[in-house]
C-alpha cells in the first residue's frame, strides 16, 4: 500500500495573483508537516559533460556543469510538497492530498536559452509558456517572499541522491504513477524515500 494512502493528489497551480495567499498557507501548514520537498524546472540542459566525465562521477565537476546551466537558464516552475514524519502529504483534513506548482514569468521562449527537447516535453505536460509570461511570478519577488515567510530550503543535487536511495529501498516512481517521470513524481520521491528510511531505522 502506498504511504500516500488512497487519497488522490491535487496540484495547486500558482501564479502571481495568488502567490501570497498560497505561501501563507504553506507557512502555517509547515508547522504540522515539516518535511519540505522542492523540485525546480529549468528549460533543459545546455552544457553537458562527456560520457567519460559522467562515468567518473566527480562531484566538483558535476557541480560545475550544474551551476553553469543554472547561471544561464531561467526558471520555469517550482514544485513543492509538504509531508509529516510518516510520509503523509498535506491534506487540510480533506479527502485529497495537496502539492504546489509555482509558475514563473522569467523564461521567454523567444529570447532565452533552452533545450528544444525539454521545451517539447514541458508543452506535452501542459505548461503554457504564454500564460506564464503574462501571469507568472517574478522569481526575485518569489525569493524575497520565500525568505520573508521563513521557508528556507536547499534542493540542488537532491533528486539524484534520493533516486539512488529509493532504488536501494525498492521504491520506484512507477509505483507512484503509471505516467512518465515528471515534476509531480519528483516532489513525491522525497516523502516516499524518507518514510522508507524511517522504516529501516526502526
N, C-alpha and C positions, 0 to 999 in steps of 0.2 A: 504493500500500500504506500502511495506517495506520502511524503511528510506534509504535503500541502492539503491532504485530505481530499474530500470530494468537491471542494469549492471551485467554481470557475474563477478565472483570473481576469480582472478588468483593468485595462490600461487607461490611466488618466492622462490624456494628451493635453499638454500645457503650452500656451502661447503667452505673449507679453501681457495681455489684458488680465490674465488670471494667475500670473506667476506669484504675486504677493500672497494671495489667499492660499495657494497650494503650499508654498514654503512655510507659512504659518501653521498649516495643518500638519506638515511633516515635523516641524519643531515640537509641537505638542505630542505627536504620536511617538516620537523617538524616545520618550521617557519610558514607555512600556515596551516598545520594540526597538531596542538599542543597537541592533546589528544592521548597519547600512551598507548596501552593495551598490556600486556605481559602474556603469558602462558608458564610455564616450565614443561616439561615432564621428569619424573624420572621413573625408571623401577619398578613401583608398590609401595606397602606399606608393609614393613617388620614388623614393630611394630604397632600393632593395639590395640586400647583401648577396654575395655569391653563394652557391651551394656549399663550397668549401668552408666559408665563414659560418654558415648555418650549422654544419656538422661539428665545427669546433665549439660552438656554444659559448663563446667568450662573453660574459655579462657586460663588460665595459664596451666592447664593440657593439653588442646588441643595443645597449642604451644609446650609443652614439647614433645609430641608424634610427631608432625610435624618436629621439629628440630632434633629429634633422627633419623628419617627416612632420612632427607636431609643430615645429617652428614655422614651416611654410604653408601648412594646411589650415583651413578654417573649420571650426566645429560645426557639425550639423545637428546632432542630437545628444542629449544626456539622459540615460535611463537610470532610474533609481528604485530600489526596493528596500523595505524595512522588514525585519523578522525578529522573533524572540529567540531565546536560547534553545528552544525545542524545534526551531526551524519553521515555525508558523509565520506566515505572511500576515501583514496588517489587514484586518477585515472590518474595522469600525462596528463590530457586532452585527454585520450583515451577512447574508449567505454567499458573499463573494470575497475574494482576496484582491487587494489593490496594489498596483505598481504605477510608477510615473514615467512619462516620456516628455522631457522638456525640449522644445523645438526652437532653434536659433536662426537669426536672420543674417549672421555673419557671412555665410557662404553664398557666393554669387557665381552661378554656373557659367556666366558669360565673361567672367573676369579672373577667377581664381584657379589655382592648380587642382587637378583631380585625376583619378584613375578611371578611365571610361567604364571598365567592367564593374567597378564598385558603384558608380552612379546608376548604371542599368539595374544592378541588384537592388539599390535603395528605391528606385522607381517601382520595381516589381513588388517590393514590400509595402508600397503605398505612400512613400514620402512625397509630399507636394512641395517642390522647391520654390515655386512661385508664392504659395501661401506662406512658407517660412520666411521668404524675403519681405513679404508685406506685413505679416502679423507676428513673426517670430521674436524671440527675446534677444536683446543685445547681450553678448557674453560678458562684457565688462560690468554691466549693471547686475547681471546674474551673480558674478563672482563676488561683488560687494555685498549683495543681499545674502548670499550663502554664508559669508563670513559674519555679517551682522546678526543673522539668526542663530549663529553658533553651530552651524552644520559643517564642521571641519572634516575633510576627507583626504585620502591618498589612494588613488586607484591605479596608477600606472604600473604595469607589469603584473597585475593581479590575475588576469584571466588565464594566461598560460600556466601559471603555477597551480591555480585551482583545478584546471583541467587534468593535470598530472595527478593531483591528489584524488580527484574524483574517480579517475580511472583505477587507481590503486584500491579504492573503496568499492569498485564495481558499480559506480554510478555512471550513466551515460545520458547525454542530452536527449536521446531518443526516448528515454524513459519518462521525460517530462512532456515533450511534444513530439508528434509524429511529423511535423513540418520541418523545413530546413532550419539549420542552426541560425539563429538570428539574435537581435538585441534582447528580446524577452528571455530567451534561453540563457544568455549570458548573465542577466540580472538574477535569474533563479538559481544559477550554479552555486553562488556563494552560500545562501542558506542551506541548500542541499548538502554541500560539502561540509559545512560547519556541523550540521546535525550528524553526519556520518563520523566525523572526528570525535564528537562528544560521545557517541555510542561506543567507539573503540576504546576510549579512555575509561569509560565506566565498566 
